[in-house]
Amino acid sequence: MTAFDRLKHLLDLFRLPDDEPNGLKRKTRRQSAAAVFRGSGEARELLLVTSRDTGRWIIPKGWIEEDEDGGQAALRETWEEAGLIGEVMPGGPVGHYRYVKQRTRRGDALCDVDVYLLRLVEEKEQWPEKGQRRRKWFPVATAIGLIGEDGLKDVIRDAFQLLRAA
């Protein structure tokens, strides 16, 4: 992440989504994300993928479709963005964070993201967004350093502690 990217990210933390024409703020949009770990103990790694627009490192996430719950959306996004097949671990989301999604054509959106723990079942060589993203496994501490959203960093730390305690 360049110095410019860091500064832009810091400014984004204080920016609200664009105003609606009637002067009201947009309602919060829901997204679902997946924290996928592999390995055990301190050697555990976290999967990150690059975003399509800026190439920053993120976890797989996206909109929840009409026929899905949050866990199903996390599974679908993990397949589409990273080519992983997994299972949602019991207990519901392990955490939540909020960010401003910048969208040039439709206006910015304030997003609430529920993060689900996924157990890795299989890693495929081909997947829908392979040509648009990179995927890579990182040691947890390194992954936390690469993630831009502070709220997501906290969720990953908490999820890692939960897995260590299990």
C-alpha positions in Angstrom: 0.0 0.0 0.0 1.5 3.4 -1.0 1.5 6.5 1.1 -1.2 7.9 -1.1 -3.4 4.8 -0.5 -2.9 5.1 3.3 -3.9 8.7 3.3 -6.9 8.0 1.1 -8.0 5.2 3.5 -7.6 7.5 6.5 -9.7 10.2 4.8 -12.4 7.6 3.9 -12.8 6.7 7.6 -14.3 10.2 8.1 -16.4 10.4 4.9 -20.0 9.5 4.8 -21.6 8.1 1.7 -23.0 10.6 -0.9 -26.3 12.2 0.0 -29.5 11.1 -1.6 -31.3 13.6 -3.7 -33.8 14.2 -1.0 -31.0 15.0 1.5 -31.3 11.8 3.5 -28.4 9.5 4.0 -28.6 6.1 2.3 -29.5 3.2 4.5 -26.8 0.7 5.3 -26.3 -2.2 2.9 -25.5 -5.7 4.1 -22.6 -7.8 2.9 -21.2 -11.1 4.0 -17.5 -12.1 4.2 -15.5 -15.2 4.8 -12.5 -15.7 7.1 -10.8 -18.9 5.8 -7.9 -20.2 7.9 -5.7 -23.2 7.2 -3.1 -24.9 9.4 -3.0 -25.0 13.1 -1.7 -23.2 16.1 0.7 -20.2 15.5 1.4 -21.5 12.0 -2.2 -20.8 10.9 -2.6 -18.8 7.7 -5.5 -16.6 6.5 -6.6 -16.4 2.9 -6.7 -13.0 1.3 -7.7 -12.0 -2.2 -7.1 -8.8 -4.1 -9.9 -6.4 -4.8 -10.7 -5.9 -8.5 -10.6 -2.1 -8.4 -7.4 -1.2 -6.4 -5.7 -4.5 -5.9 -5.7 -4.1 -2.1 -5.7 -7.3 0.0 -9.2 -8.2 1.4 -11.1 -11.3 2.5 -13.8 -12.6 0.1 -17.0 -10.6 0.6 -20.0 -9.3 -1.3 -23.7 -8.7 -1.4 -26.1 -11.1 0.0 -28.5 -12.3 -2.7 -32.3 -12.6 -2.2 -32.3 -16.4 -1.8 -29.3 -16.5 0.6 -28.5 -16.0 4.2 -25.2 -14.6 5.3 -23.4 -17.9 5.6 -24.5 -19.0 2.1 -23.3 -15.7 0.6 -19.9 -16.1 2.3 -19.6 -19.6 0.8 -20.6 -18.3 -2.7 -18.2 -15.3 -2.5 -15.3 -17.5 -1.4 -15.9 -19.7 -4.4 -16.3 -16.9 -6.9 -13.4 -14.7 -5.7 -10.9 -17.4 -4.5 -11.9 -20.8 -5.8 -12.3 -22.4 -2.4 -14.9 -24.8 -1.3 -15.7 -24.6 2.3 -18.2 -25.1 5.1 -19.5 -22.4 7.4 -18.5 -23.2 11.0 -21.4 -23.2 13.5 -22.2 -20.2 15.7 -23.1 -17.5 13.2 -20.8 -14.6 12.3 -17.6 -14.2 14.3 -17.7 -10.5 13.9 -18.9 -7.4 12.1 -17.3 -4.3 10.6 -18.5 -1.3 8.6 -16.9 0.5 5.6 -17.7 2.9 2.8 -17.8 1.1 -0.6 -16.9 3.5 -3.3 -19.0 3.1 -6.5 -18.5 5.7 -9.2 -21.7 4.9 -11.2 -24.2 4.2 -8.5 -22.8 6.3 -5.7 -21.1 5.3 -2.5 -22.7 2.8 -0.1 -22.2 2.4 3.6 -21.8 -1.4 4.2 -22.3 -3.5 7.3 -20.3 -6.7 6.8 -20.9 -9.9 8.8 -17.8 -12.2 8.8 -18.2 -16.0 8.9 -15.5 -18.5 9.7 -15.2 -21.1 6.9 -13.5 -24.5 7.2 -11.5 -25.2 4.0 -12.6 -28.3 2.2 -11.0 -27.9 -1.2 -8.9 -25.4 -3.2 -9.6 -25.4 -6.9 -7.2 -24.3 -9.7 -9.9 -22.6 -11.7 -12.7 -20.3 -10.4 -15.0 -17.6 -11.8 -12.9 -14.5 -10.9 -9.4 -16.0 -11.4 -8.5 -13.6 -14.1 -9.6 -10.6 -12.0 -8.1 -11.3 -8.6 -5.1 -13.0 -6.9 -5.4 -15.2 -3.9 -2.7 -15.9 -1.4 -2.3 -17.5 2.1 -0.5 -15.3 4.6 0.5 -15.8 8.2 -2.2 -14.2 10.3 0.0 -11.3 11.6 1.1 -10.5 8.1 -2.5 -10.7 6.8 -3.6 -8.3 9.5 -0.9 -5.9 8.4 -2.0 -6.0 4.8 -5.7 -5.4 5.5 -6.8 -1.7 5.3 -10.0 -1.7 7.3 -9.3 -1.4 11.0 -12.7 -3.0 11.9 -11.8 -6.1 9.8 -8.4 -6.3 11.5 -10.2 -6.5 14.9 -12.5 -9.2 13.6 -9.6 -11.3 12.2 -7.7 -11.0 15.5 -10.8 -12.1 17.4 -11.4 -15.1 15.0 -7.8 -16.2 15.3 -8.0 -16.1 19.2 -11.3 -18.1 19.0 -9.6 -20.8 16.8 -6.6 -20.9 19.1 -8.8 -21.5 22.1 -10.8 -24.3 20.4 
